[in-house]
Amino acid sequence: MDFEGIFKRSWDVFKENIAAYVVATLIAFIGSIFIVTIAPLFYGLAYMAVKGMGGEKVEINDLFEGFNNFVKSWVFFILFAIIVGIGFMFLVLPGIVLSILMIYALPLLVIRGYGVMDSIKESIEISKNNFVDTLVLAIILWVISAIGGMTYVGSLLTTPFYFLALVAALEAQMGAEGSYTAEYTEVSDVE
């Protein structure tokens, strides 16, 4: 995986839409005070990243796309938390591995538009097939997020960049940029 290319492309998209990303992230952070809005707002941040990486103009209103997928976003976040939480109960390492394997699940949920289980399955499949690259990506993004998390302002910059880099890396893992041909077509859970 070309990490330099992924981060350069993510940075270029971020710079082009910096105001929209920063304001939307601020709204998401403030809106997260109301627990019920956490999942759709972070879905909206992922949606903004997908839209930006697709070359489209990003607008602050895109943040609210998650409310059009309210149930799906909550089913995803609850299931993700349960799976990773169970992994962390088994001596931490399984939780870390599961977090790495499911790192692409939220962007896939947005890109593919199919159900929660299918996005998780595909994320696990992509991550298993490219585990070392995914591990390195996860570590880099976690370090960037930790540095940004030291200050509130830093988080406003690193959170959208995190999502942009995930989408760029996912495109690299899937092959050609913008090639979003679904591998899994069966949608059996909440849409």
Phi, psi and chi 1 to 4 in degrees:
 res  aa     phi    psi   chi1   chi2   chi3   chi4
   1 MET       -  138.0 -175.3 -177.6  -53.8      -
   2 ASP   -89.2   87.0  175.9   16.8      -      -
   3 PHE   -63.3  -39.5  -67.7  106.9      -      -
   4 GLU   -60.0  -44.5 -177.1  179.2  -13.6      -
   5 GLY   -64.7  -40.8      -      -      -      -
   6 ILE   -62.2  -48.5  -73.1  169.0      -      -
   7 PHE   -72.0  -33.6  -69.0  119.7      -      -
   8 LYS   -66.0  -46.9 -177.7 -175.1  179.7  -36.3
   9 ARG   -62.8  -42.4 -173.7  163.0  170.2 -110.9
  10 SER   -62.0  -43.4  -59.5      -      -      -
  11 TRP   -64.5  -41.7 -179.7 -110.4      -      -
  12 ASP   -60.8  -44.9  -69.8  -17.1      -      -
  13 VAL   -65.8  -40.7  171.2      -      -      -
  14 PHE   -60.9  -46.2  179.1   71.0      -      -
  15 LYS   -61.8  -38.8  -74.5 -170.5  -50.9 -173.0
  16 GLU   -64.8  -29.5  -71.4  173.6   19.0      -
  17 ASN  -125.3   29.8  -57.4  -72.9      -      -
  18 ILE   -57.2  -43.5 -169.1  166.2      -      -
  19 ALA   -62.7  -46.6      -      -      -      -
  20 ALA   -62.6  -44.1      -      -      -      -
  21 TYR   -65.6  -44.2  -76.7  123.7      -      -
  22 VAL   -68.0  -45.3  170.0      -      -      -
  23 VAL   -64.8  -42.8  171.2      -      -      -
  24 ALA   -63.0  -40.1      -      -      -      -
  25 THR   -65.2  -41.3  -56.2      -      -      -
  26 LEU   -60.8  -44.1  179.2   61.8      -      -
  27 ILE   -62.3  -41.9  -67.4  168.5      -      -
  28 ALA   -63.0  -42.5      -      -      -      -
  29 PHE   -64.0  -45.5  -73.1  172.1      -      -
  30 ILE   -66.8  -43.5  -67.4  169.2      -      -
  31 GLY   -64.1  -23.4      -      -      -      -
  32 SER   -71.6  -10.3  -65.8      -      -      -
  33 ILE   -59.8  -37.1  -67.6  169.9      -      -
  34 PHE   -86.6  103.1  -52.0  105.1      -      -
  35 ILE   -47.1  -38.0  -56.2  -62.6      -      -
  36 VAL   -64.2  -18.7   72.3      -      -      -
  37 THR   -97.1   -5.2   61.5      -      -      -
  38 ILE   -57.5  -55.5  -68.0  172.5      -      -
  39 ALA   -60.7  -50.4      -      -      -      -
  40 PRO   -67.0  -30.9   10.5  -18.2      -      -
  41 LEU   -69.8  -39.1  -72.0  173.5      -      -
  42 PHE   -74.8  -29.5  -81.8   84.9      -      -
  43 TYR   -60.4  -42.6 -178.2  100.7      -      -
  44 GLY   -61.9  -38.9      -      -      -      -
  45 LEU   -63.3  -40.5  -72.4  174.4      -      -
  46 ALA   -65.2  -39.5      -      -      -      -
  47 TYR   -60.9  -43.5  176.3   80.3      -      -
  48 MET   -61.4  -39.1  -69.8  177.6   73.1      -
  49 ALA   -65.6  -43.9      -      -      -      -
  50 VAL   -62.0  -44.5  169.2      -      -      -
  51 LYS   -63.2  -45.5 -169.5  172.9  176.7 -177.7
  52 GLY   -63.8  -43.2      -      -      -      -
  53 MET   -70.0  -20.7  -67.0  -53.4  -77.5      -
  54 GLY   -82.0    1.5      -      -      -      -
  55 GLY    86.6    6.3      -      -      -      -
  56 GLU   -87.6  156.0  -61.8  178.7   52.3      -
  57 LYS   -71.8  131.9  177.7  150.4  176.9   55.6
  58 VAL   -96.4  135.1  176.6      -      -      -
  59 GLU  -124.2  154.4  -61.1  173.5   -3.5      -
  60 ILE   -58.8  -35.5  -63.2  167.8      -      -
  61 ASN   -59.6  -24.0  -69.1  -11.6      -      -
  62 ASP   -61.0  -24.9  -65.7  -29.3      -      -
  63 LEU   -56.9  -33.1  174.5   67.5      -      -
  64 PHE   -84.8    4.7  -56.8  106.3      -      -
  65 GLU   -59.3  -29.9  178.8   63.6   26.4      -
  66 GLY   -61.5  -27.0      -      -      -      -
  67 PHE   -72.1  -20.9  -70.9   98.2      -      -
  68 ASN   -75.0  -15.5  -65.5  -27.9      -      -
  69 ASN  -125.1   40.9  -64.3  -76.9      -      -
  70 PHE   -56.8  -52.3 -173.1   83.9      -      -
  71 VAL   -65.5  -45.4  173.0      -      -      -
  72 LYS   -59.6  -43.0 -176.4 -168.2  -74.1 -170.0
  73 SER   -64.9  -40.0   66.4      -      -      -
  74 TRP   -71.1  -39.6  -94.6  109.0      -      -
  75 VAL   -60.2  -43.1  168.9      -      -      -
  76 PHE   -60.2  -52.1  171.5   78.5      -      -
  77 PHE   -64.9  -38.0  -82.7   91.7      -      -
  78 ILE   -66.8  -48.0  -70.0  168.9      -      -
  79 LEU   -63.3  -43.0 -169.6   57.4      -      -
  80 PHE   -59.0  -47.1 -175.8   90.3      -      -
  81 ALA   -63.5  -39.4      -      -      -      -
  82 ILE   -65.7  -48.7  -70.8  170.4      -      -
  83 ILE   -61.8  -49.6  -68.0  169.2      -      -
  84 VAL   -68.1  -39.0  172.1      -      -      -
  85 GLY   -60.0  -43.4      -      -      -      -
  86 ILE   -63.2  -40.8  -70.0  170.7      -      -
  87 GLY   -60.1  -41.2      -      -      -      -
  88 PHE   -70.4  -25.9  -85.4  106.9      -      -
  89 MET   -67.8  -23.8  -72.9 -170.0  -42.7      -
  90 PHE   -95.0   63.6  -69.1  102.9      -      -
  91 LEU    66.5   33.3  -58.5  174.5      -      -
  92 VAL    69.5  -50.7 -179.8      -      -      -
  93 LEU   -54.8  -45.4 -173.7   58.9      -      -
  94 PRO   -60.4  -34.0  -25.5   35.1      -      -
  95 GLY   -65.1  -40.2      -      -      -      -
  96 ILE   -65.9  -44.4  -67.3  171.0      -      -
  97 VAL   -62.1  -44.1  170.7      -      -      -
  98 LEU   -64.6  -37.1  -73.1  168.4      -      -
  99 SER   -61.9  -39.7  -64.6      -      -      -
 100 ILE   -68.4  -44.3  -67.1  166.0      -      -
 101 LEU   -65.1  -30.4  -69.5  174.3      -      -
 102 MET  -101.7   15.7  -65.0 -168.1  -51.4      -
 103 ILE   -62.1  -30.4 -162.9  164.8      -      -
 104 TYR   -91.7   -0.5  -58.1  117.7      -      -
 105 ALA   -61.9  -45.4      -      -      -      -
 106 LEU   -66.4  -47.6 -177.2   56.5      -      -
 107 PRO   -59.7  -36.5  -25.7   34.2      -      -
 108 LEU   -65.5  -36.9  -77.9  167.1      -      -
 109 LEU   -58.5  -40.7 -167.6   67.8      -      -
 110 VAL   -75.9  -49.0  173.9      -      -      -
 111 ILE   -64.8  -50.4  -69.3  168.2      -      -
 112 ARG   -78.5  -31.2  -60.2  -80.5 -158.9 -143.2
 113 GLY    72.3   15.6      -      -      -      -
 114 TYR  -104.8 -168.0   48.2   49.6      -      -
 115 GLY   -72.3  169.5      -      -      -      -
 116 VAL   -61.2  -49.7  172.4      -      -      -
 117 MET   -62.9  -38.7  -73.0  -54.4  -61.1      -
 118 ASP   -66.6  -37.5  -70.0  -31.1      -      -
 119 SER   -68.1  -38.2   67.8      -      -      -
 120 ILE   -67.1  -44.5  -70.2  172.7      -      -
 121 LYS   -59.4  -45.3  -74.2  178.2 -165.3  174.6
 122 GLU   -68.3  -37.7 -171.1  165.3  -10.0      -
 123 SER   -60.8  -45.0  177.2      -      -      -
 124 ILE   -61.8  -42.9  -69.4  170.3      -      -
 125 GLU   -63.6  -47.3 -170.8   65.6   30.3      -
 126 ILE   -62.4  -44.7  -69.5  169.0      -      -
 127 SER   -66.6  -40.1  -62.4      -      -      -
 128 LYS   -63.7  -41.1  -81.1 -170.8  -22.9 -170.7
 129 ASN   -71.0  -19.8  -69.0  -22.7      -      -
 130 ASN  -133.9   48.3  -54.4  -73.1      -      -
 131 PHE   -62.6  -43.9 -171.7   75.3      -      -
 132 VAL   -63.8  -45.7  173.0      -      -      -
 133 ASP   -62.0  -42.5  -73.3  -21.3      -      -
 134 THR   -66.1  -39.5  -57.4      -      -      -
 135 LEU   -61.5  -47.1  172.9   64.3      -      -
 136 VAL   -62.4  -44.3  170.4      -      -      -
 137 LEU   -59.2  -46.7  175.1   72.4      -      -
 138 ALA   -60.1  -44.9      -      -      -      -
 139 ILE   -62.6  -45.6  -69.2  169.2      -      -
 140 ILE   -60.8  -46.5  -67.2  169.5      -      -
 141 LEU   -67.3  -36.6  -70.1  177.1      -      -
 142 TRP   -65.7  -39.5  -68.4  -19.3      -      -
 143 VAL   -65.9  -45.3  167.7      -      -      -
 144 ILE   -59.6  -44.6  -70.1  170.4      -      -
 145 SER   -64.3  -38.8  -66.1      -      -      -
 146 ALA   -65.6  -42.0      -      -      -      -
 147 ILE   -63.8  -45.9  -68.4  167.9      -      -
 148 GLY   -64.3  -34.1      -      -      -      -
 149 GLY   -70.3  -10.7      -      -      -      -
 150 MET   -66.9  -25.3  -69.0  179.3 -172.8      -
 151 THR  -134.3  152.0   64.6      -      -      -
 152 TYR   -63.2  -41.1 -169.3   71.9      -      -
 153 VAL   -63.6  -38.7  173.8      -      -      -
 154 GLY   -60.8  -39.1      -      -      -      -
 155 SER   -65.3  -31.5  -69.4      -      -      -
 156 LEU   -64.8  -25.6  -66.5  176.8      -      -
 157 LEU   -92.4  -41.7  -59.1  173.4      -      -
 158 THR   -78.7  -27.6   58.4      -      -      -
 159 THR   -64.9  -51.1  -59.3      -      -      -
 160 PRO   -65.7  -34.9   14.0  -21.4      -      -
 161 PHE   -62.3  -38.7 -177.1   78.8      -      -
 162 TYR   -56.3  -49.2  176.2   92.6      -      -
 163 PHE   -66.4  -40.6  -78.4  108.8      -      -
 164 LEU   -61.5  -44.1  -73.1  165.3      -      -
 165 ALA   -65.4  -37.6      -      -      -      -
 166 LEU   -61.7  -44.3  -88.2 -176.8      -      -
 167 VAL   -65.8  -43.3  172.8      -      -      -
 168 ALA   -62.2  -42.2      -      -      -      -
 169 ALA   -66.5  -38.8      -      -      -      -
 170 LEU   -62.6  -42.7 -178.0   57.5      -      -
 171 GLU   -59.8  -42.1  -70.9  174.6  -10.7      -
 172 ALA   -64.5  -40.0      -      -      -      -
 173 GLN   -67.7  -34.3  -62.3  -75.8   26.4      -
 174 MET   -83.1   -9.7  -68.7  170.4   24.3      -
 175 GLY   117.3 -110.2      -      -      -      -
 176 ALA   -82.3  143.6      -      -      -      -
 177 GLU   -59.2  135.8  -72.3 -178.6   22.6      -
 178 GLY    77.4    0.5      -      -      -      -
 179 SER   -86.0   96.1  174.1      -      -      -
 180 TYR  -110.9   49.7  -59.1  133.9      -      -
 181 THR   -78.6  123.9  -54.6      -      -      -
 182 ALA   -68.1  131.1      -      -      -      -
 183 GLU   -84.2  -38.9 -177.8  176.2  -34.0      -
 184 TYR  -102.5  127.7  -66.0   94.7      -      -
 185 THR  -111.8  -16.9   54.9      -      -      -
 186 GLU   -77.2  123.9  179.8 -177.5  -30.6      -
 187 VAL  -117.1  108.8  179.2      -      -      -
 188 SER  -115.4   -7.5   57.2      -      -      -
 189 ASP  -112.6 -165.3   54.8  -13.5      -      -
 190 VAL   -61.0  134.3  177.1      -      -      -
 191 GLU  -100.0      -  -61.7 -130.0  -49.7      -
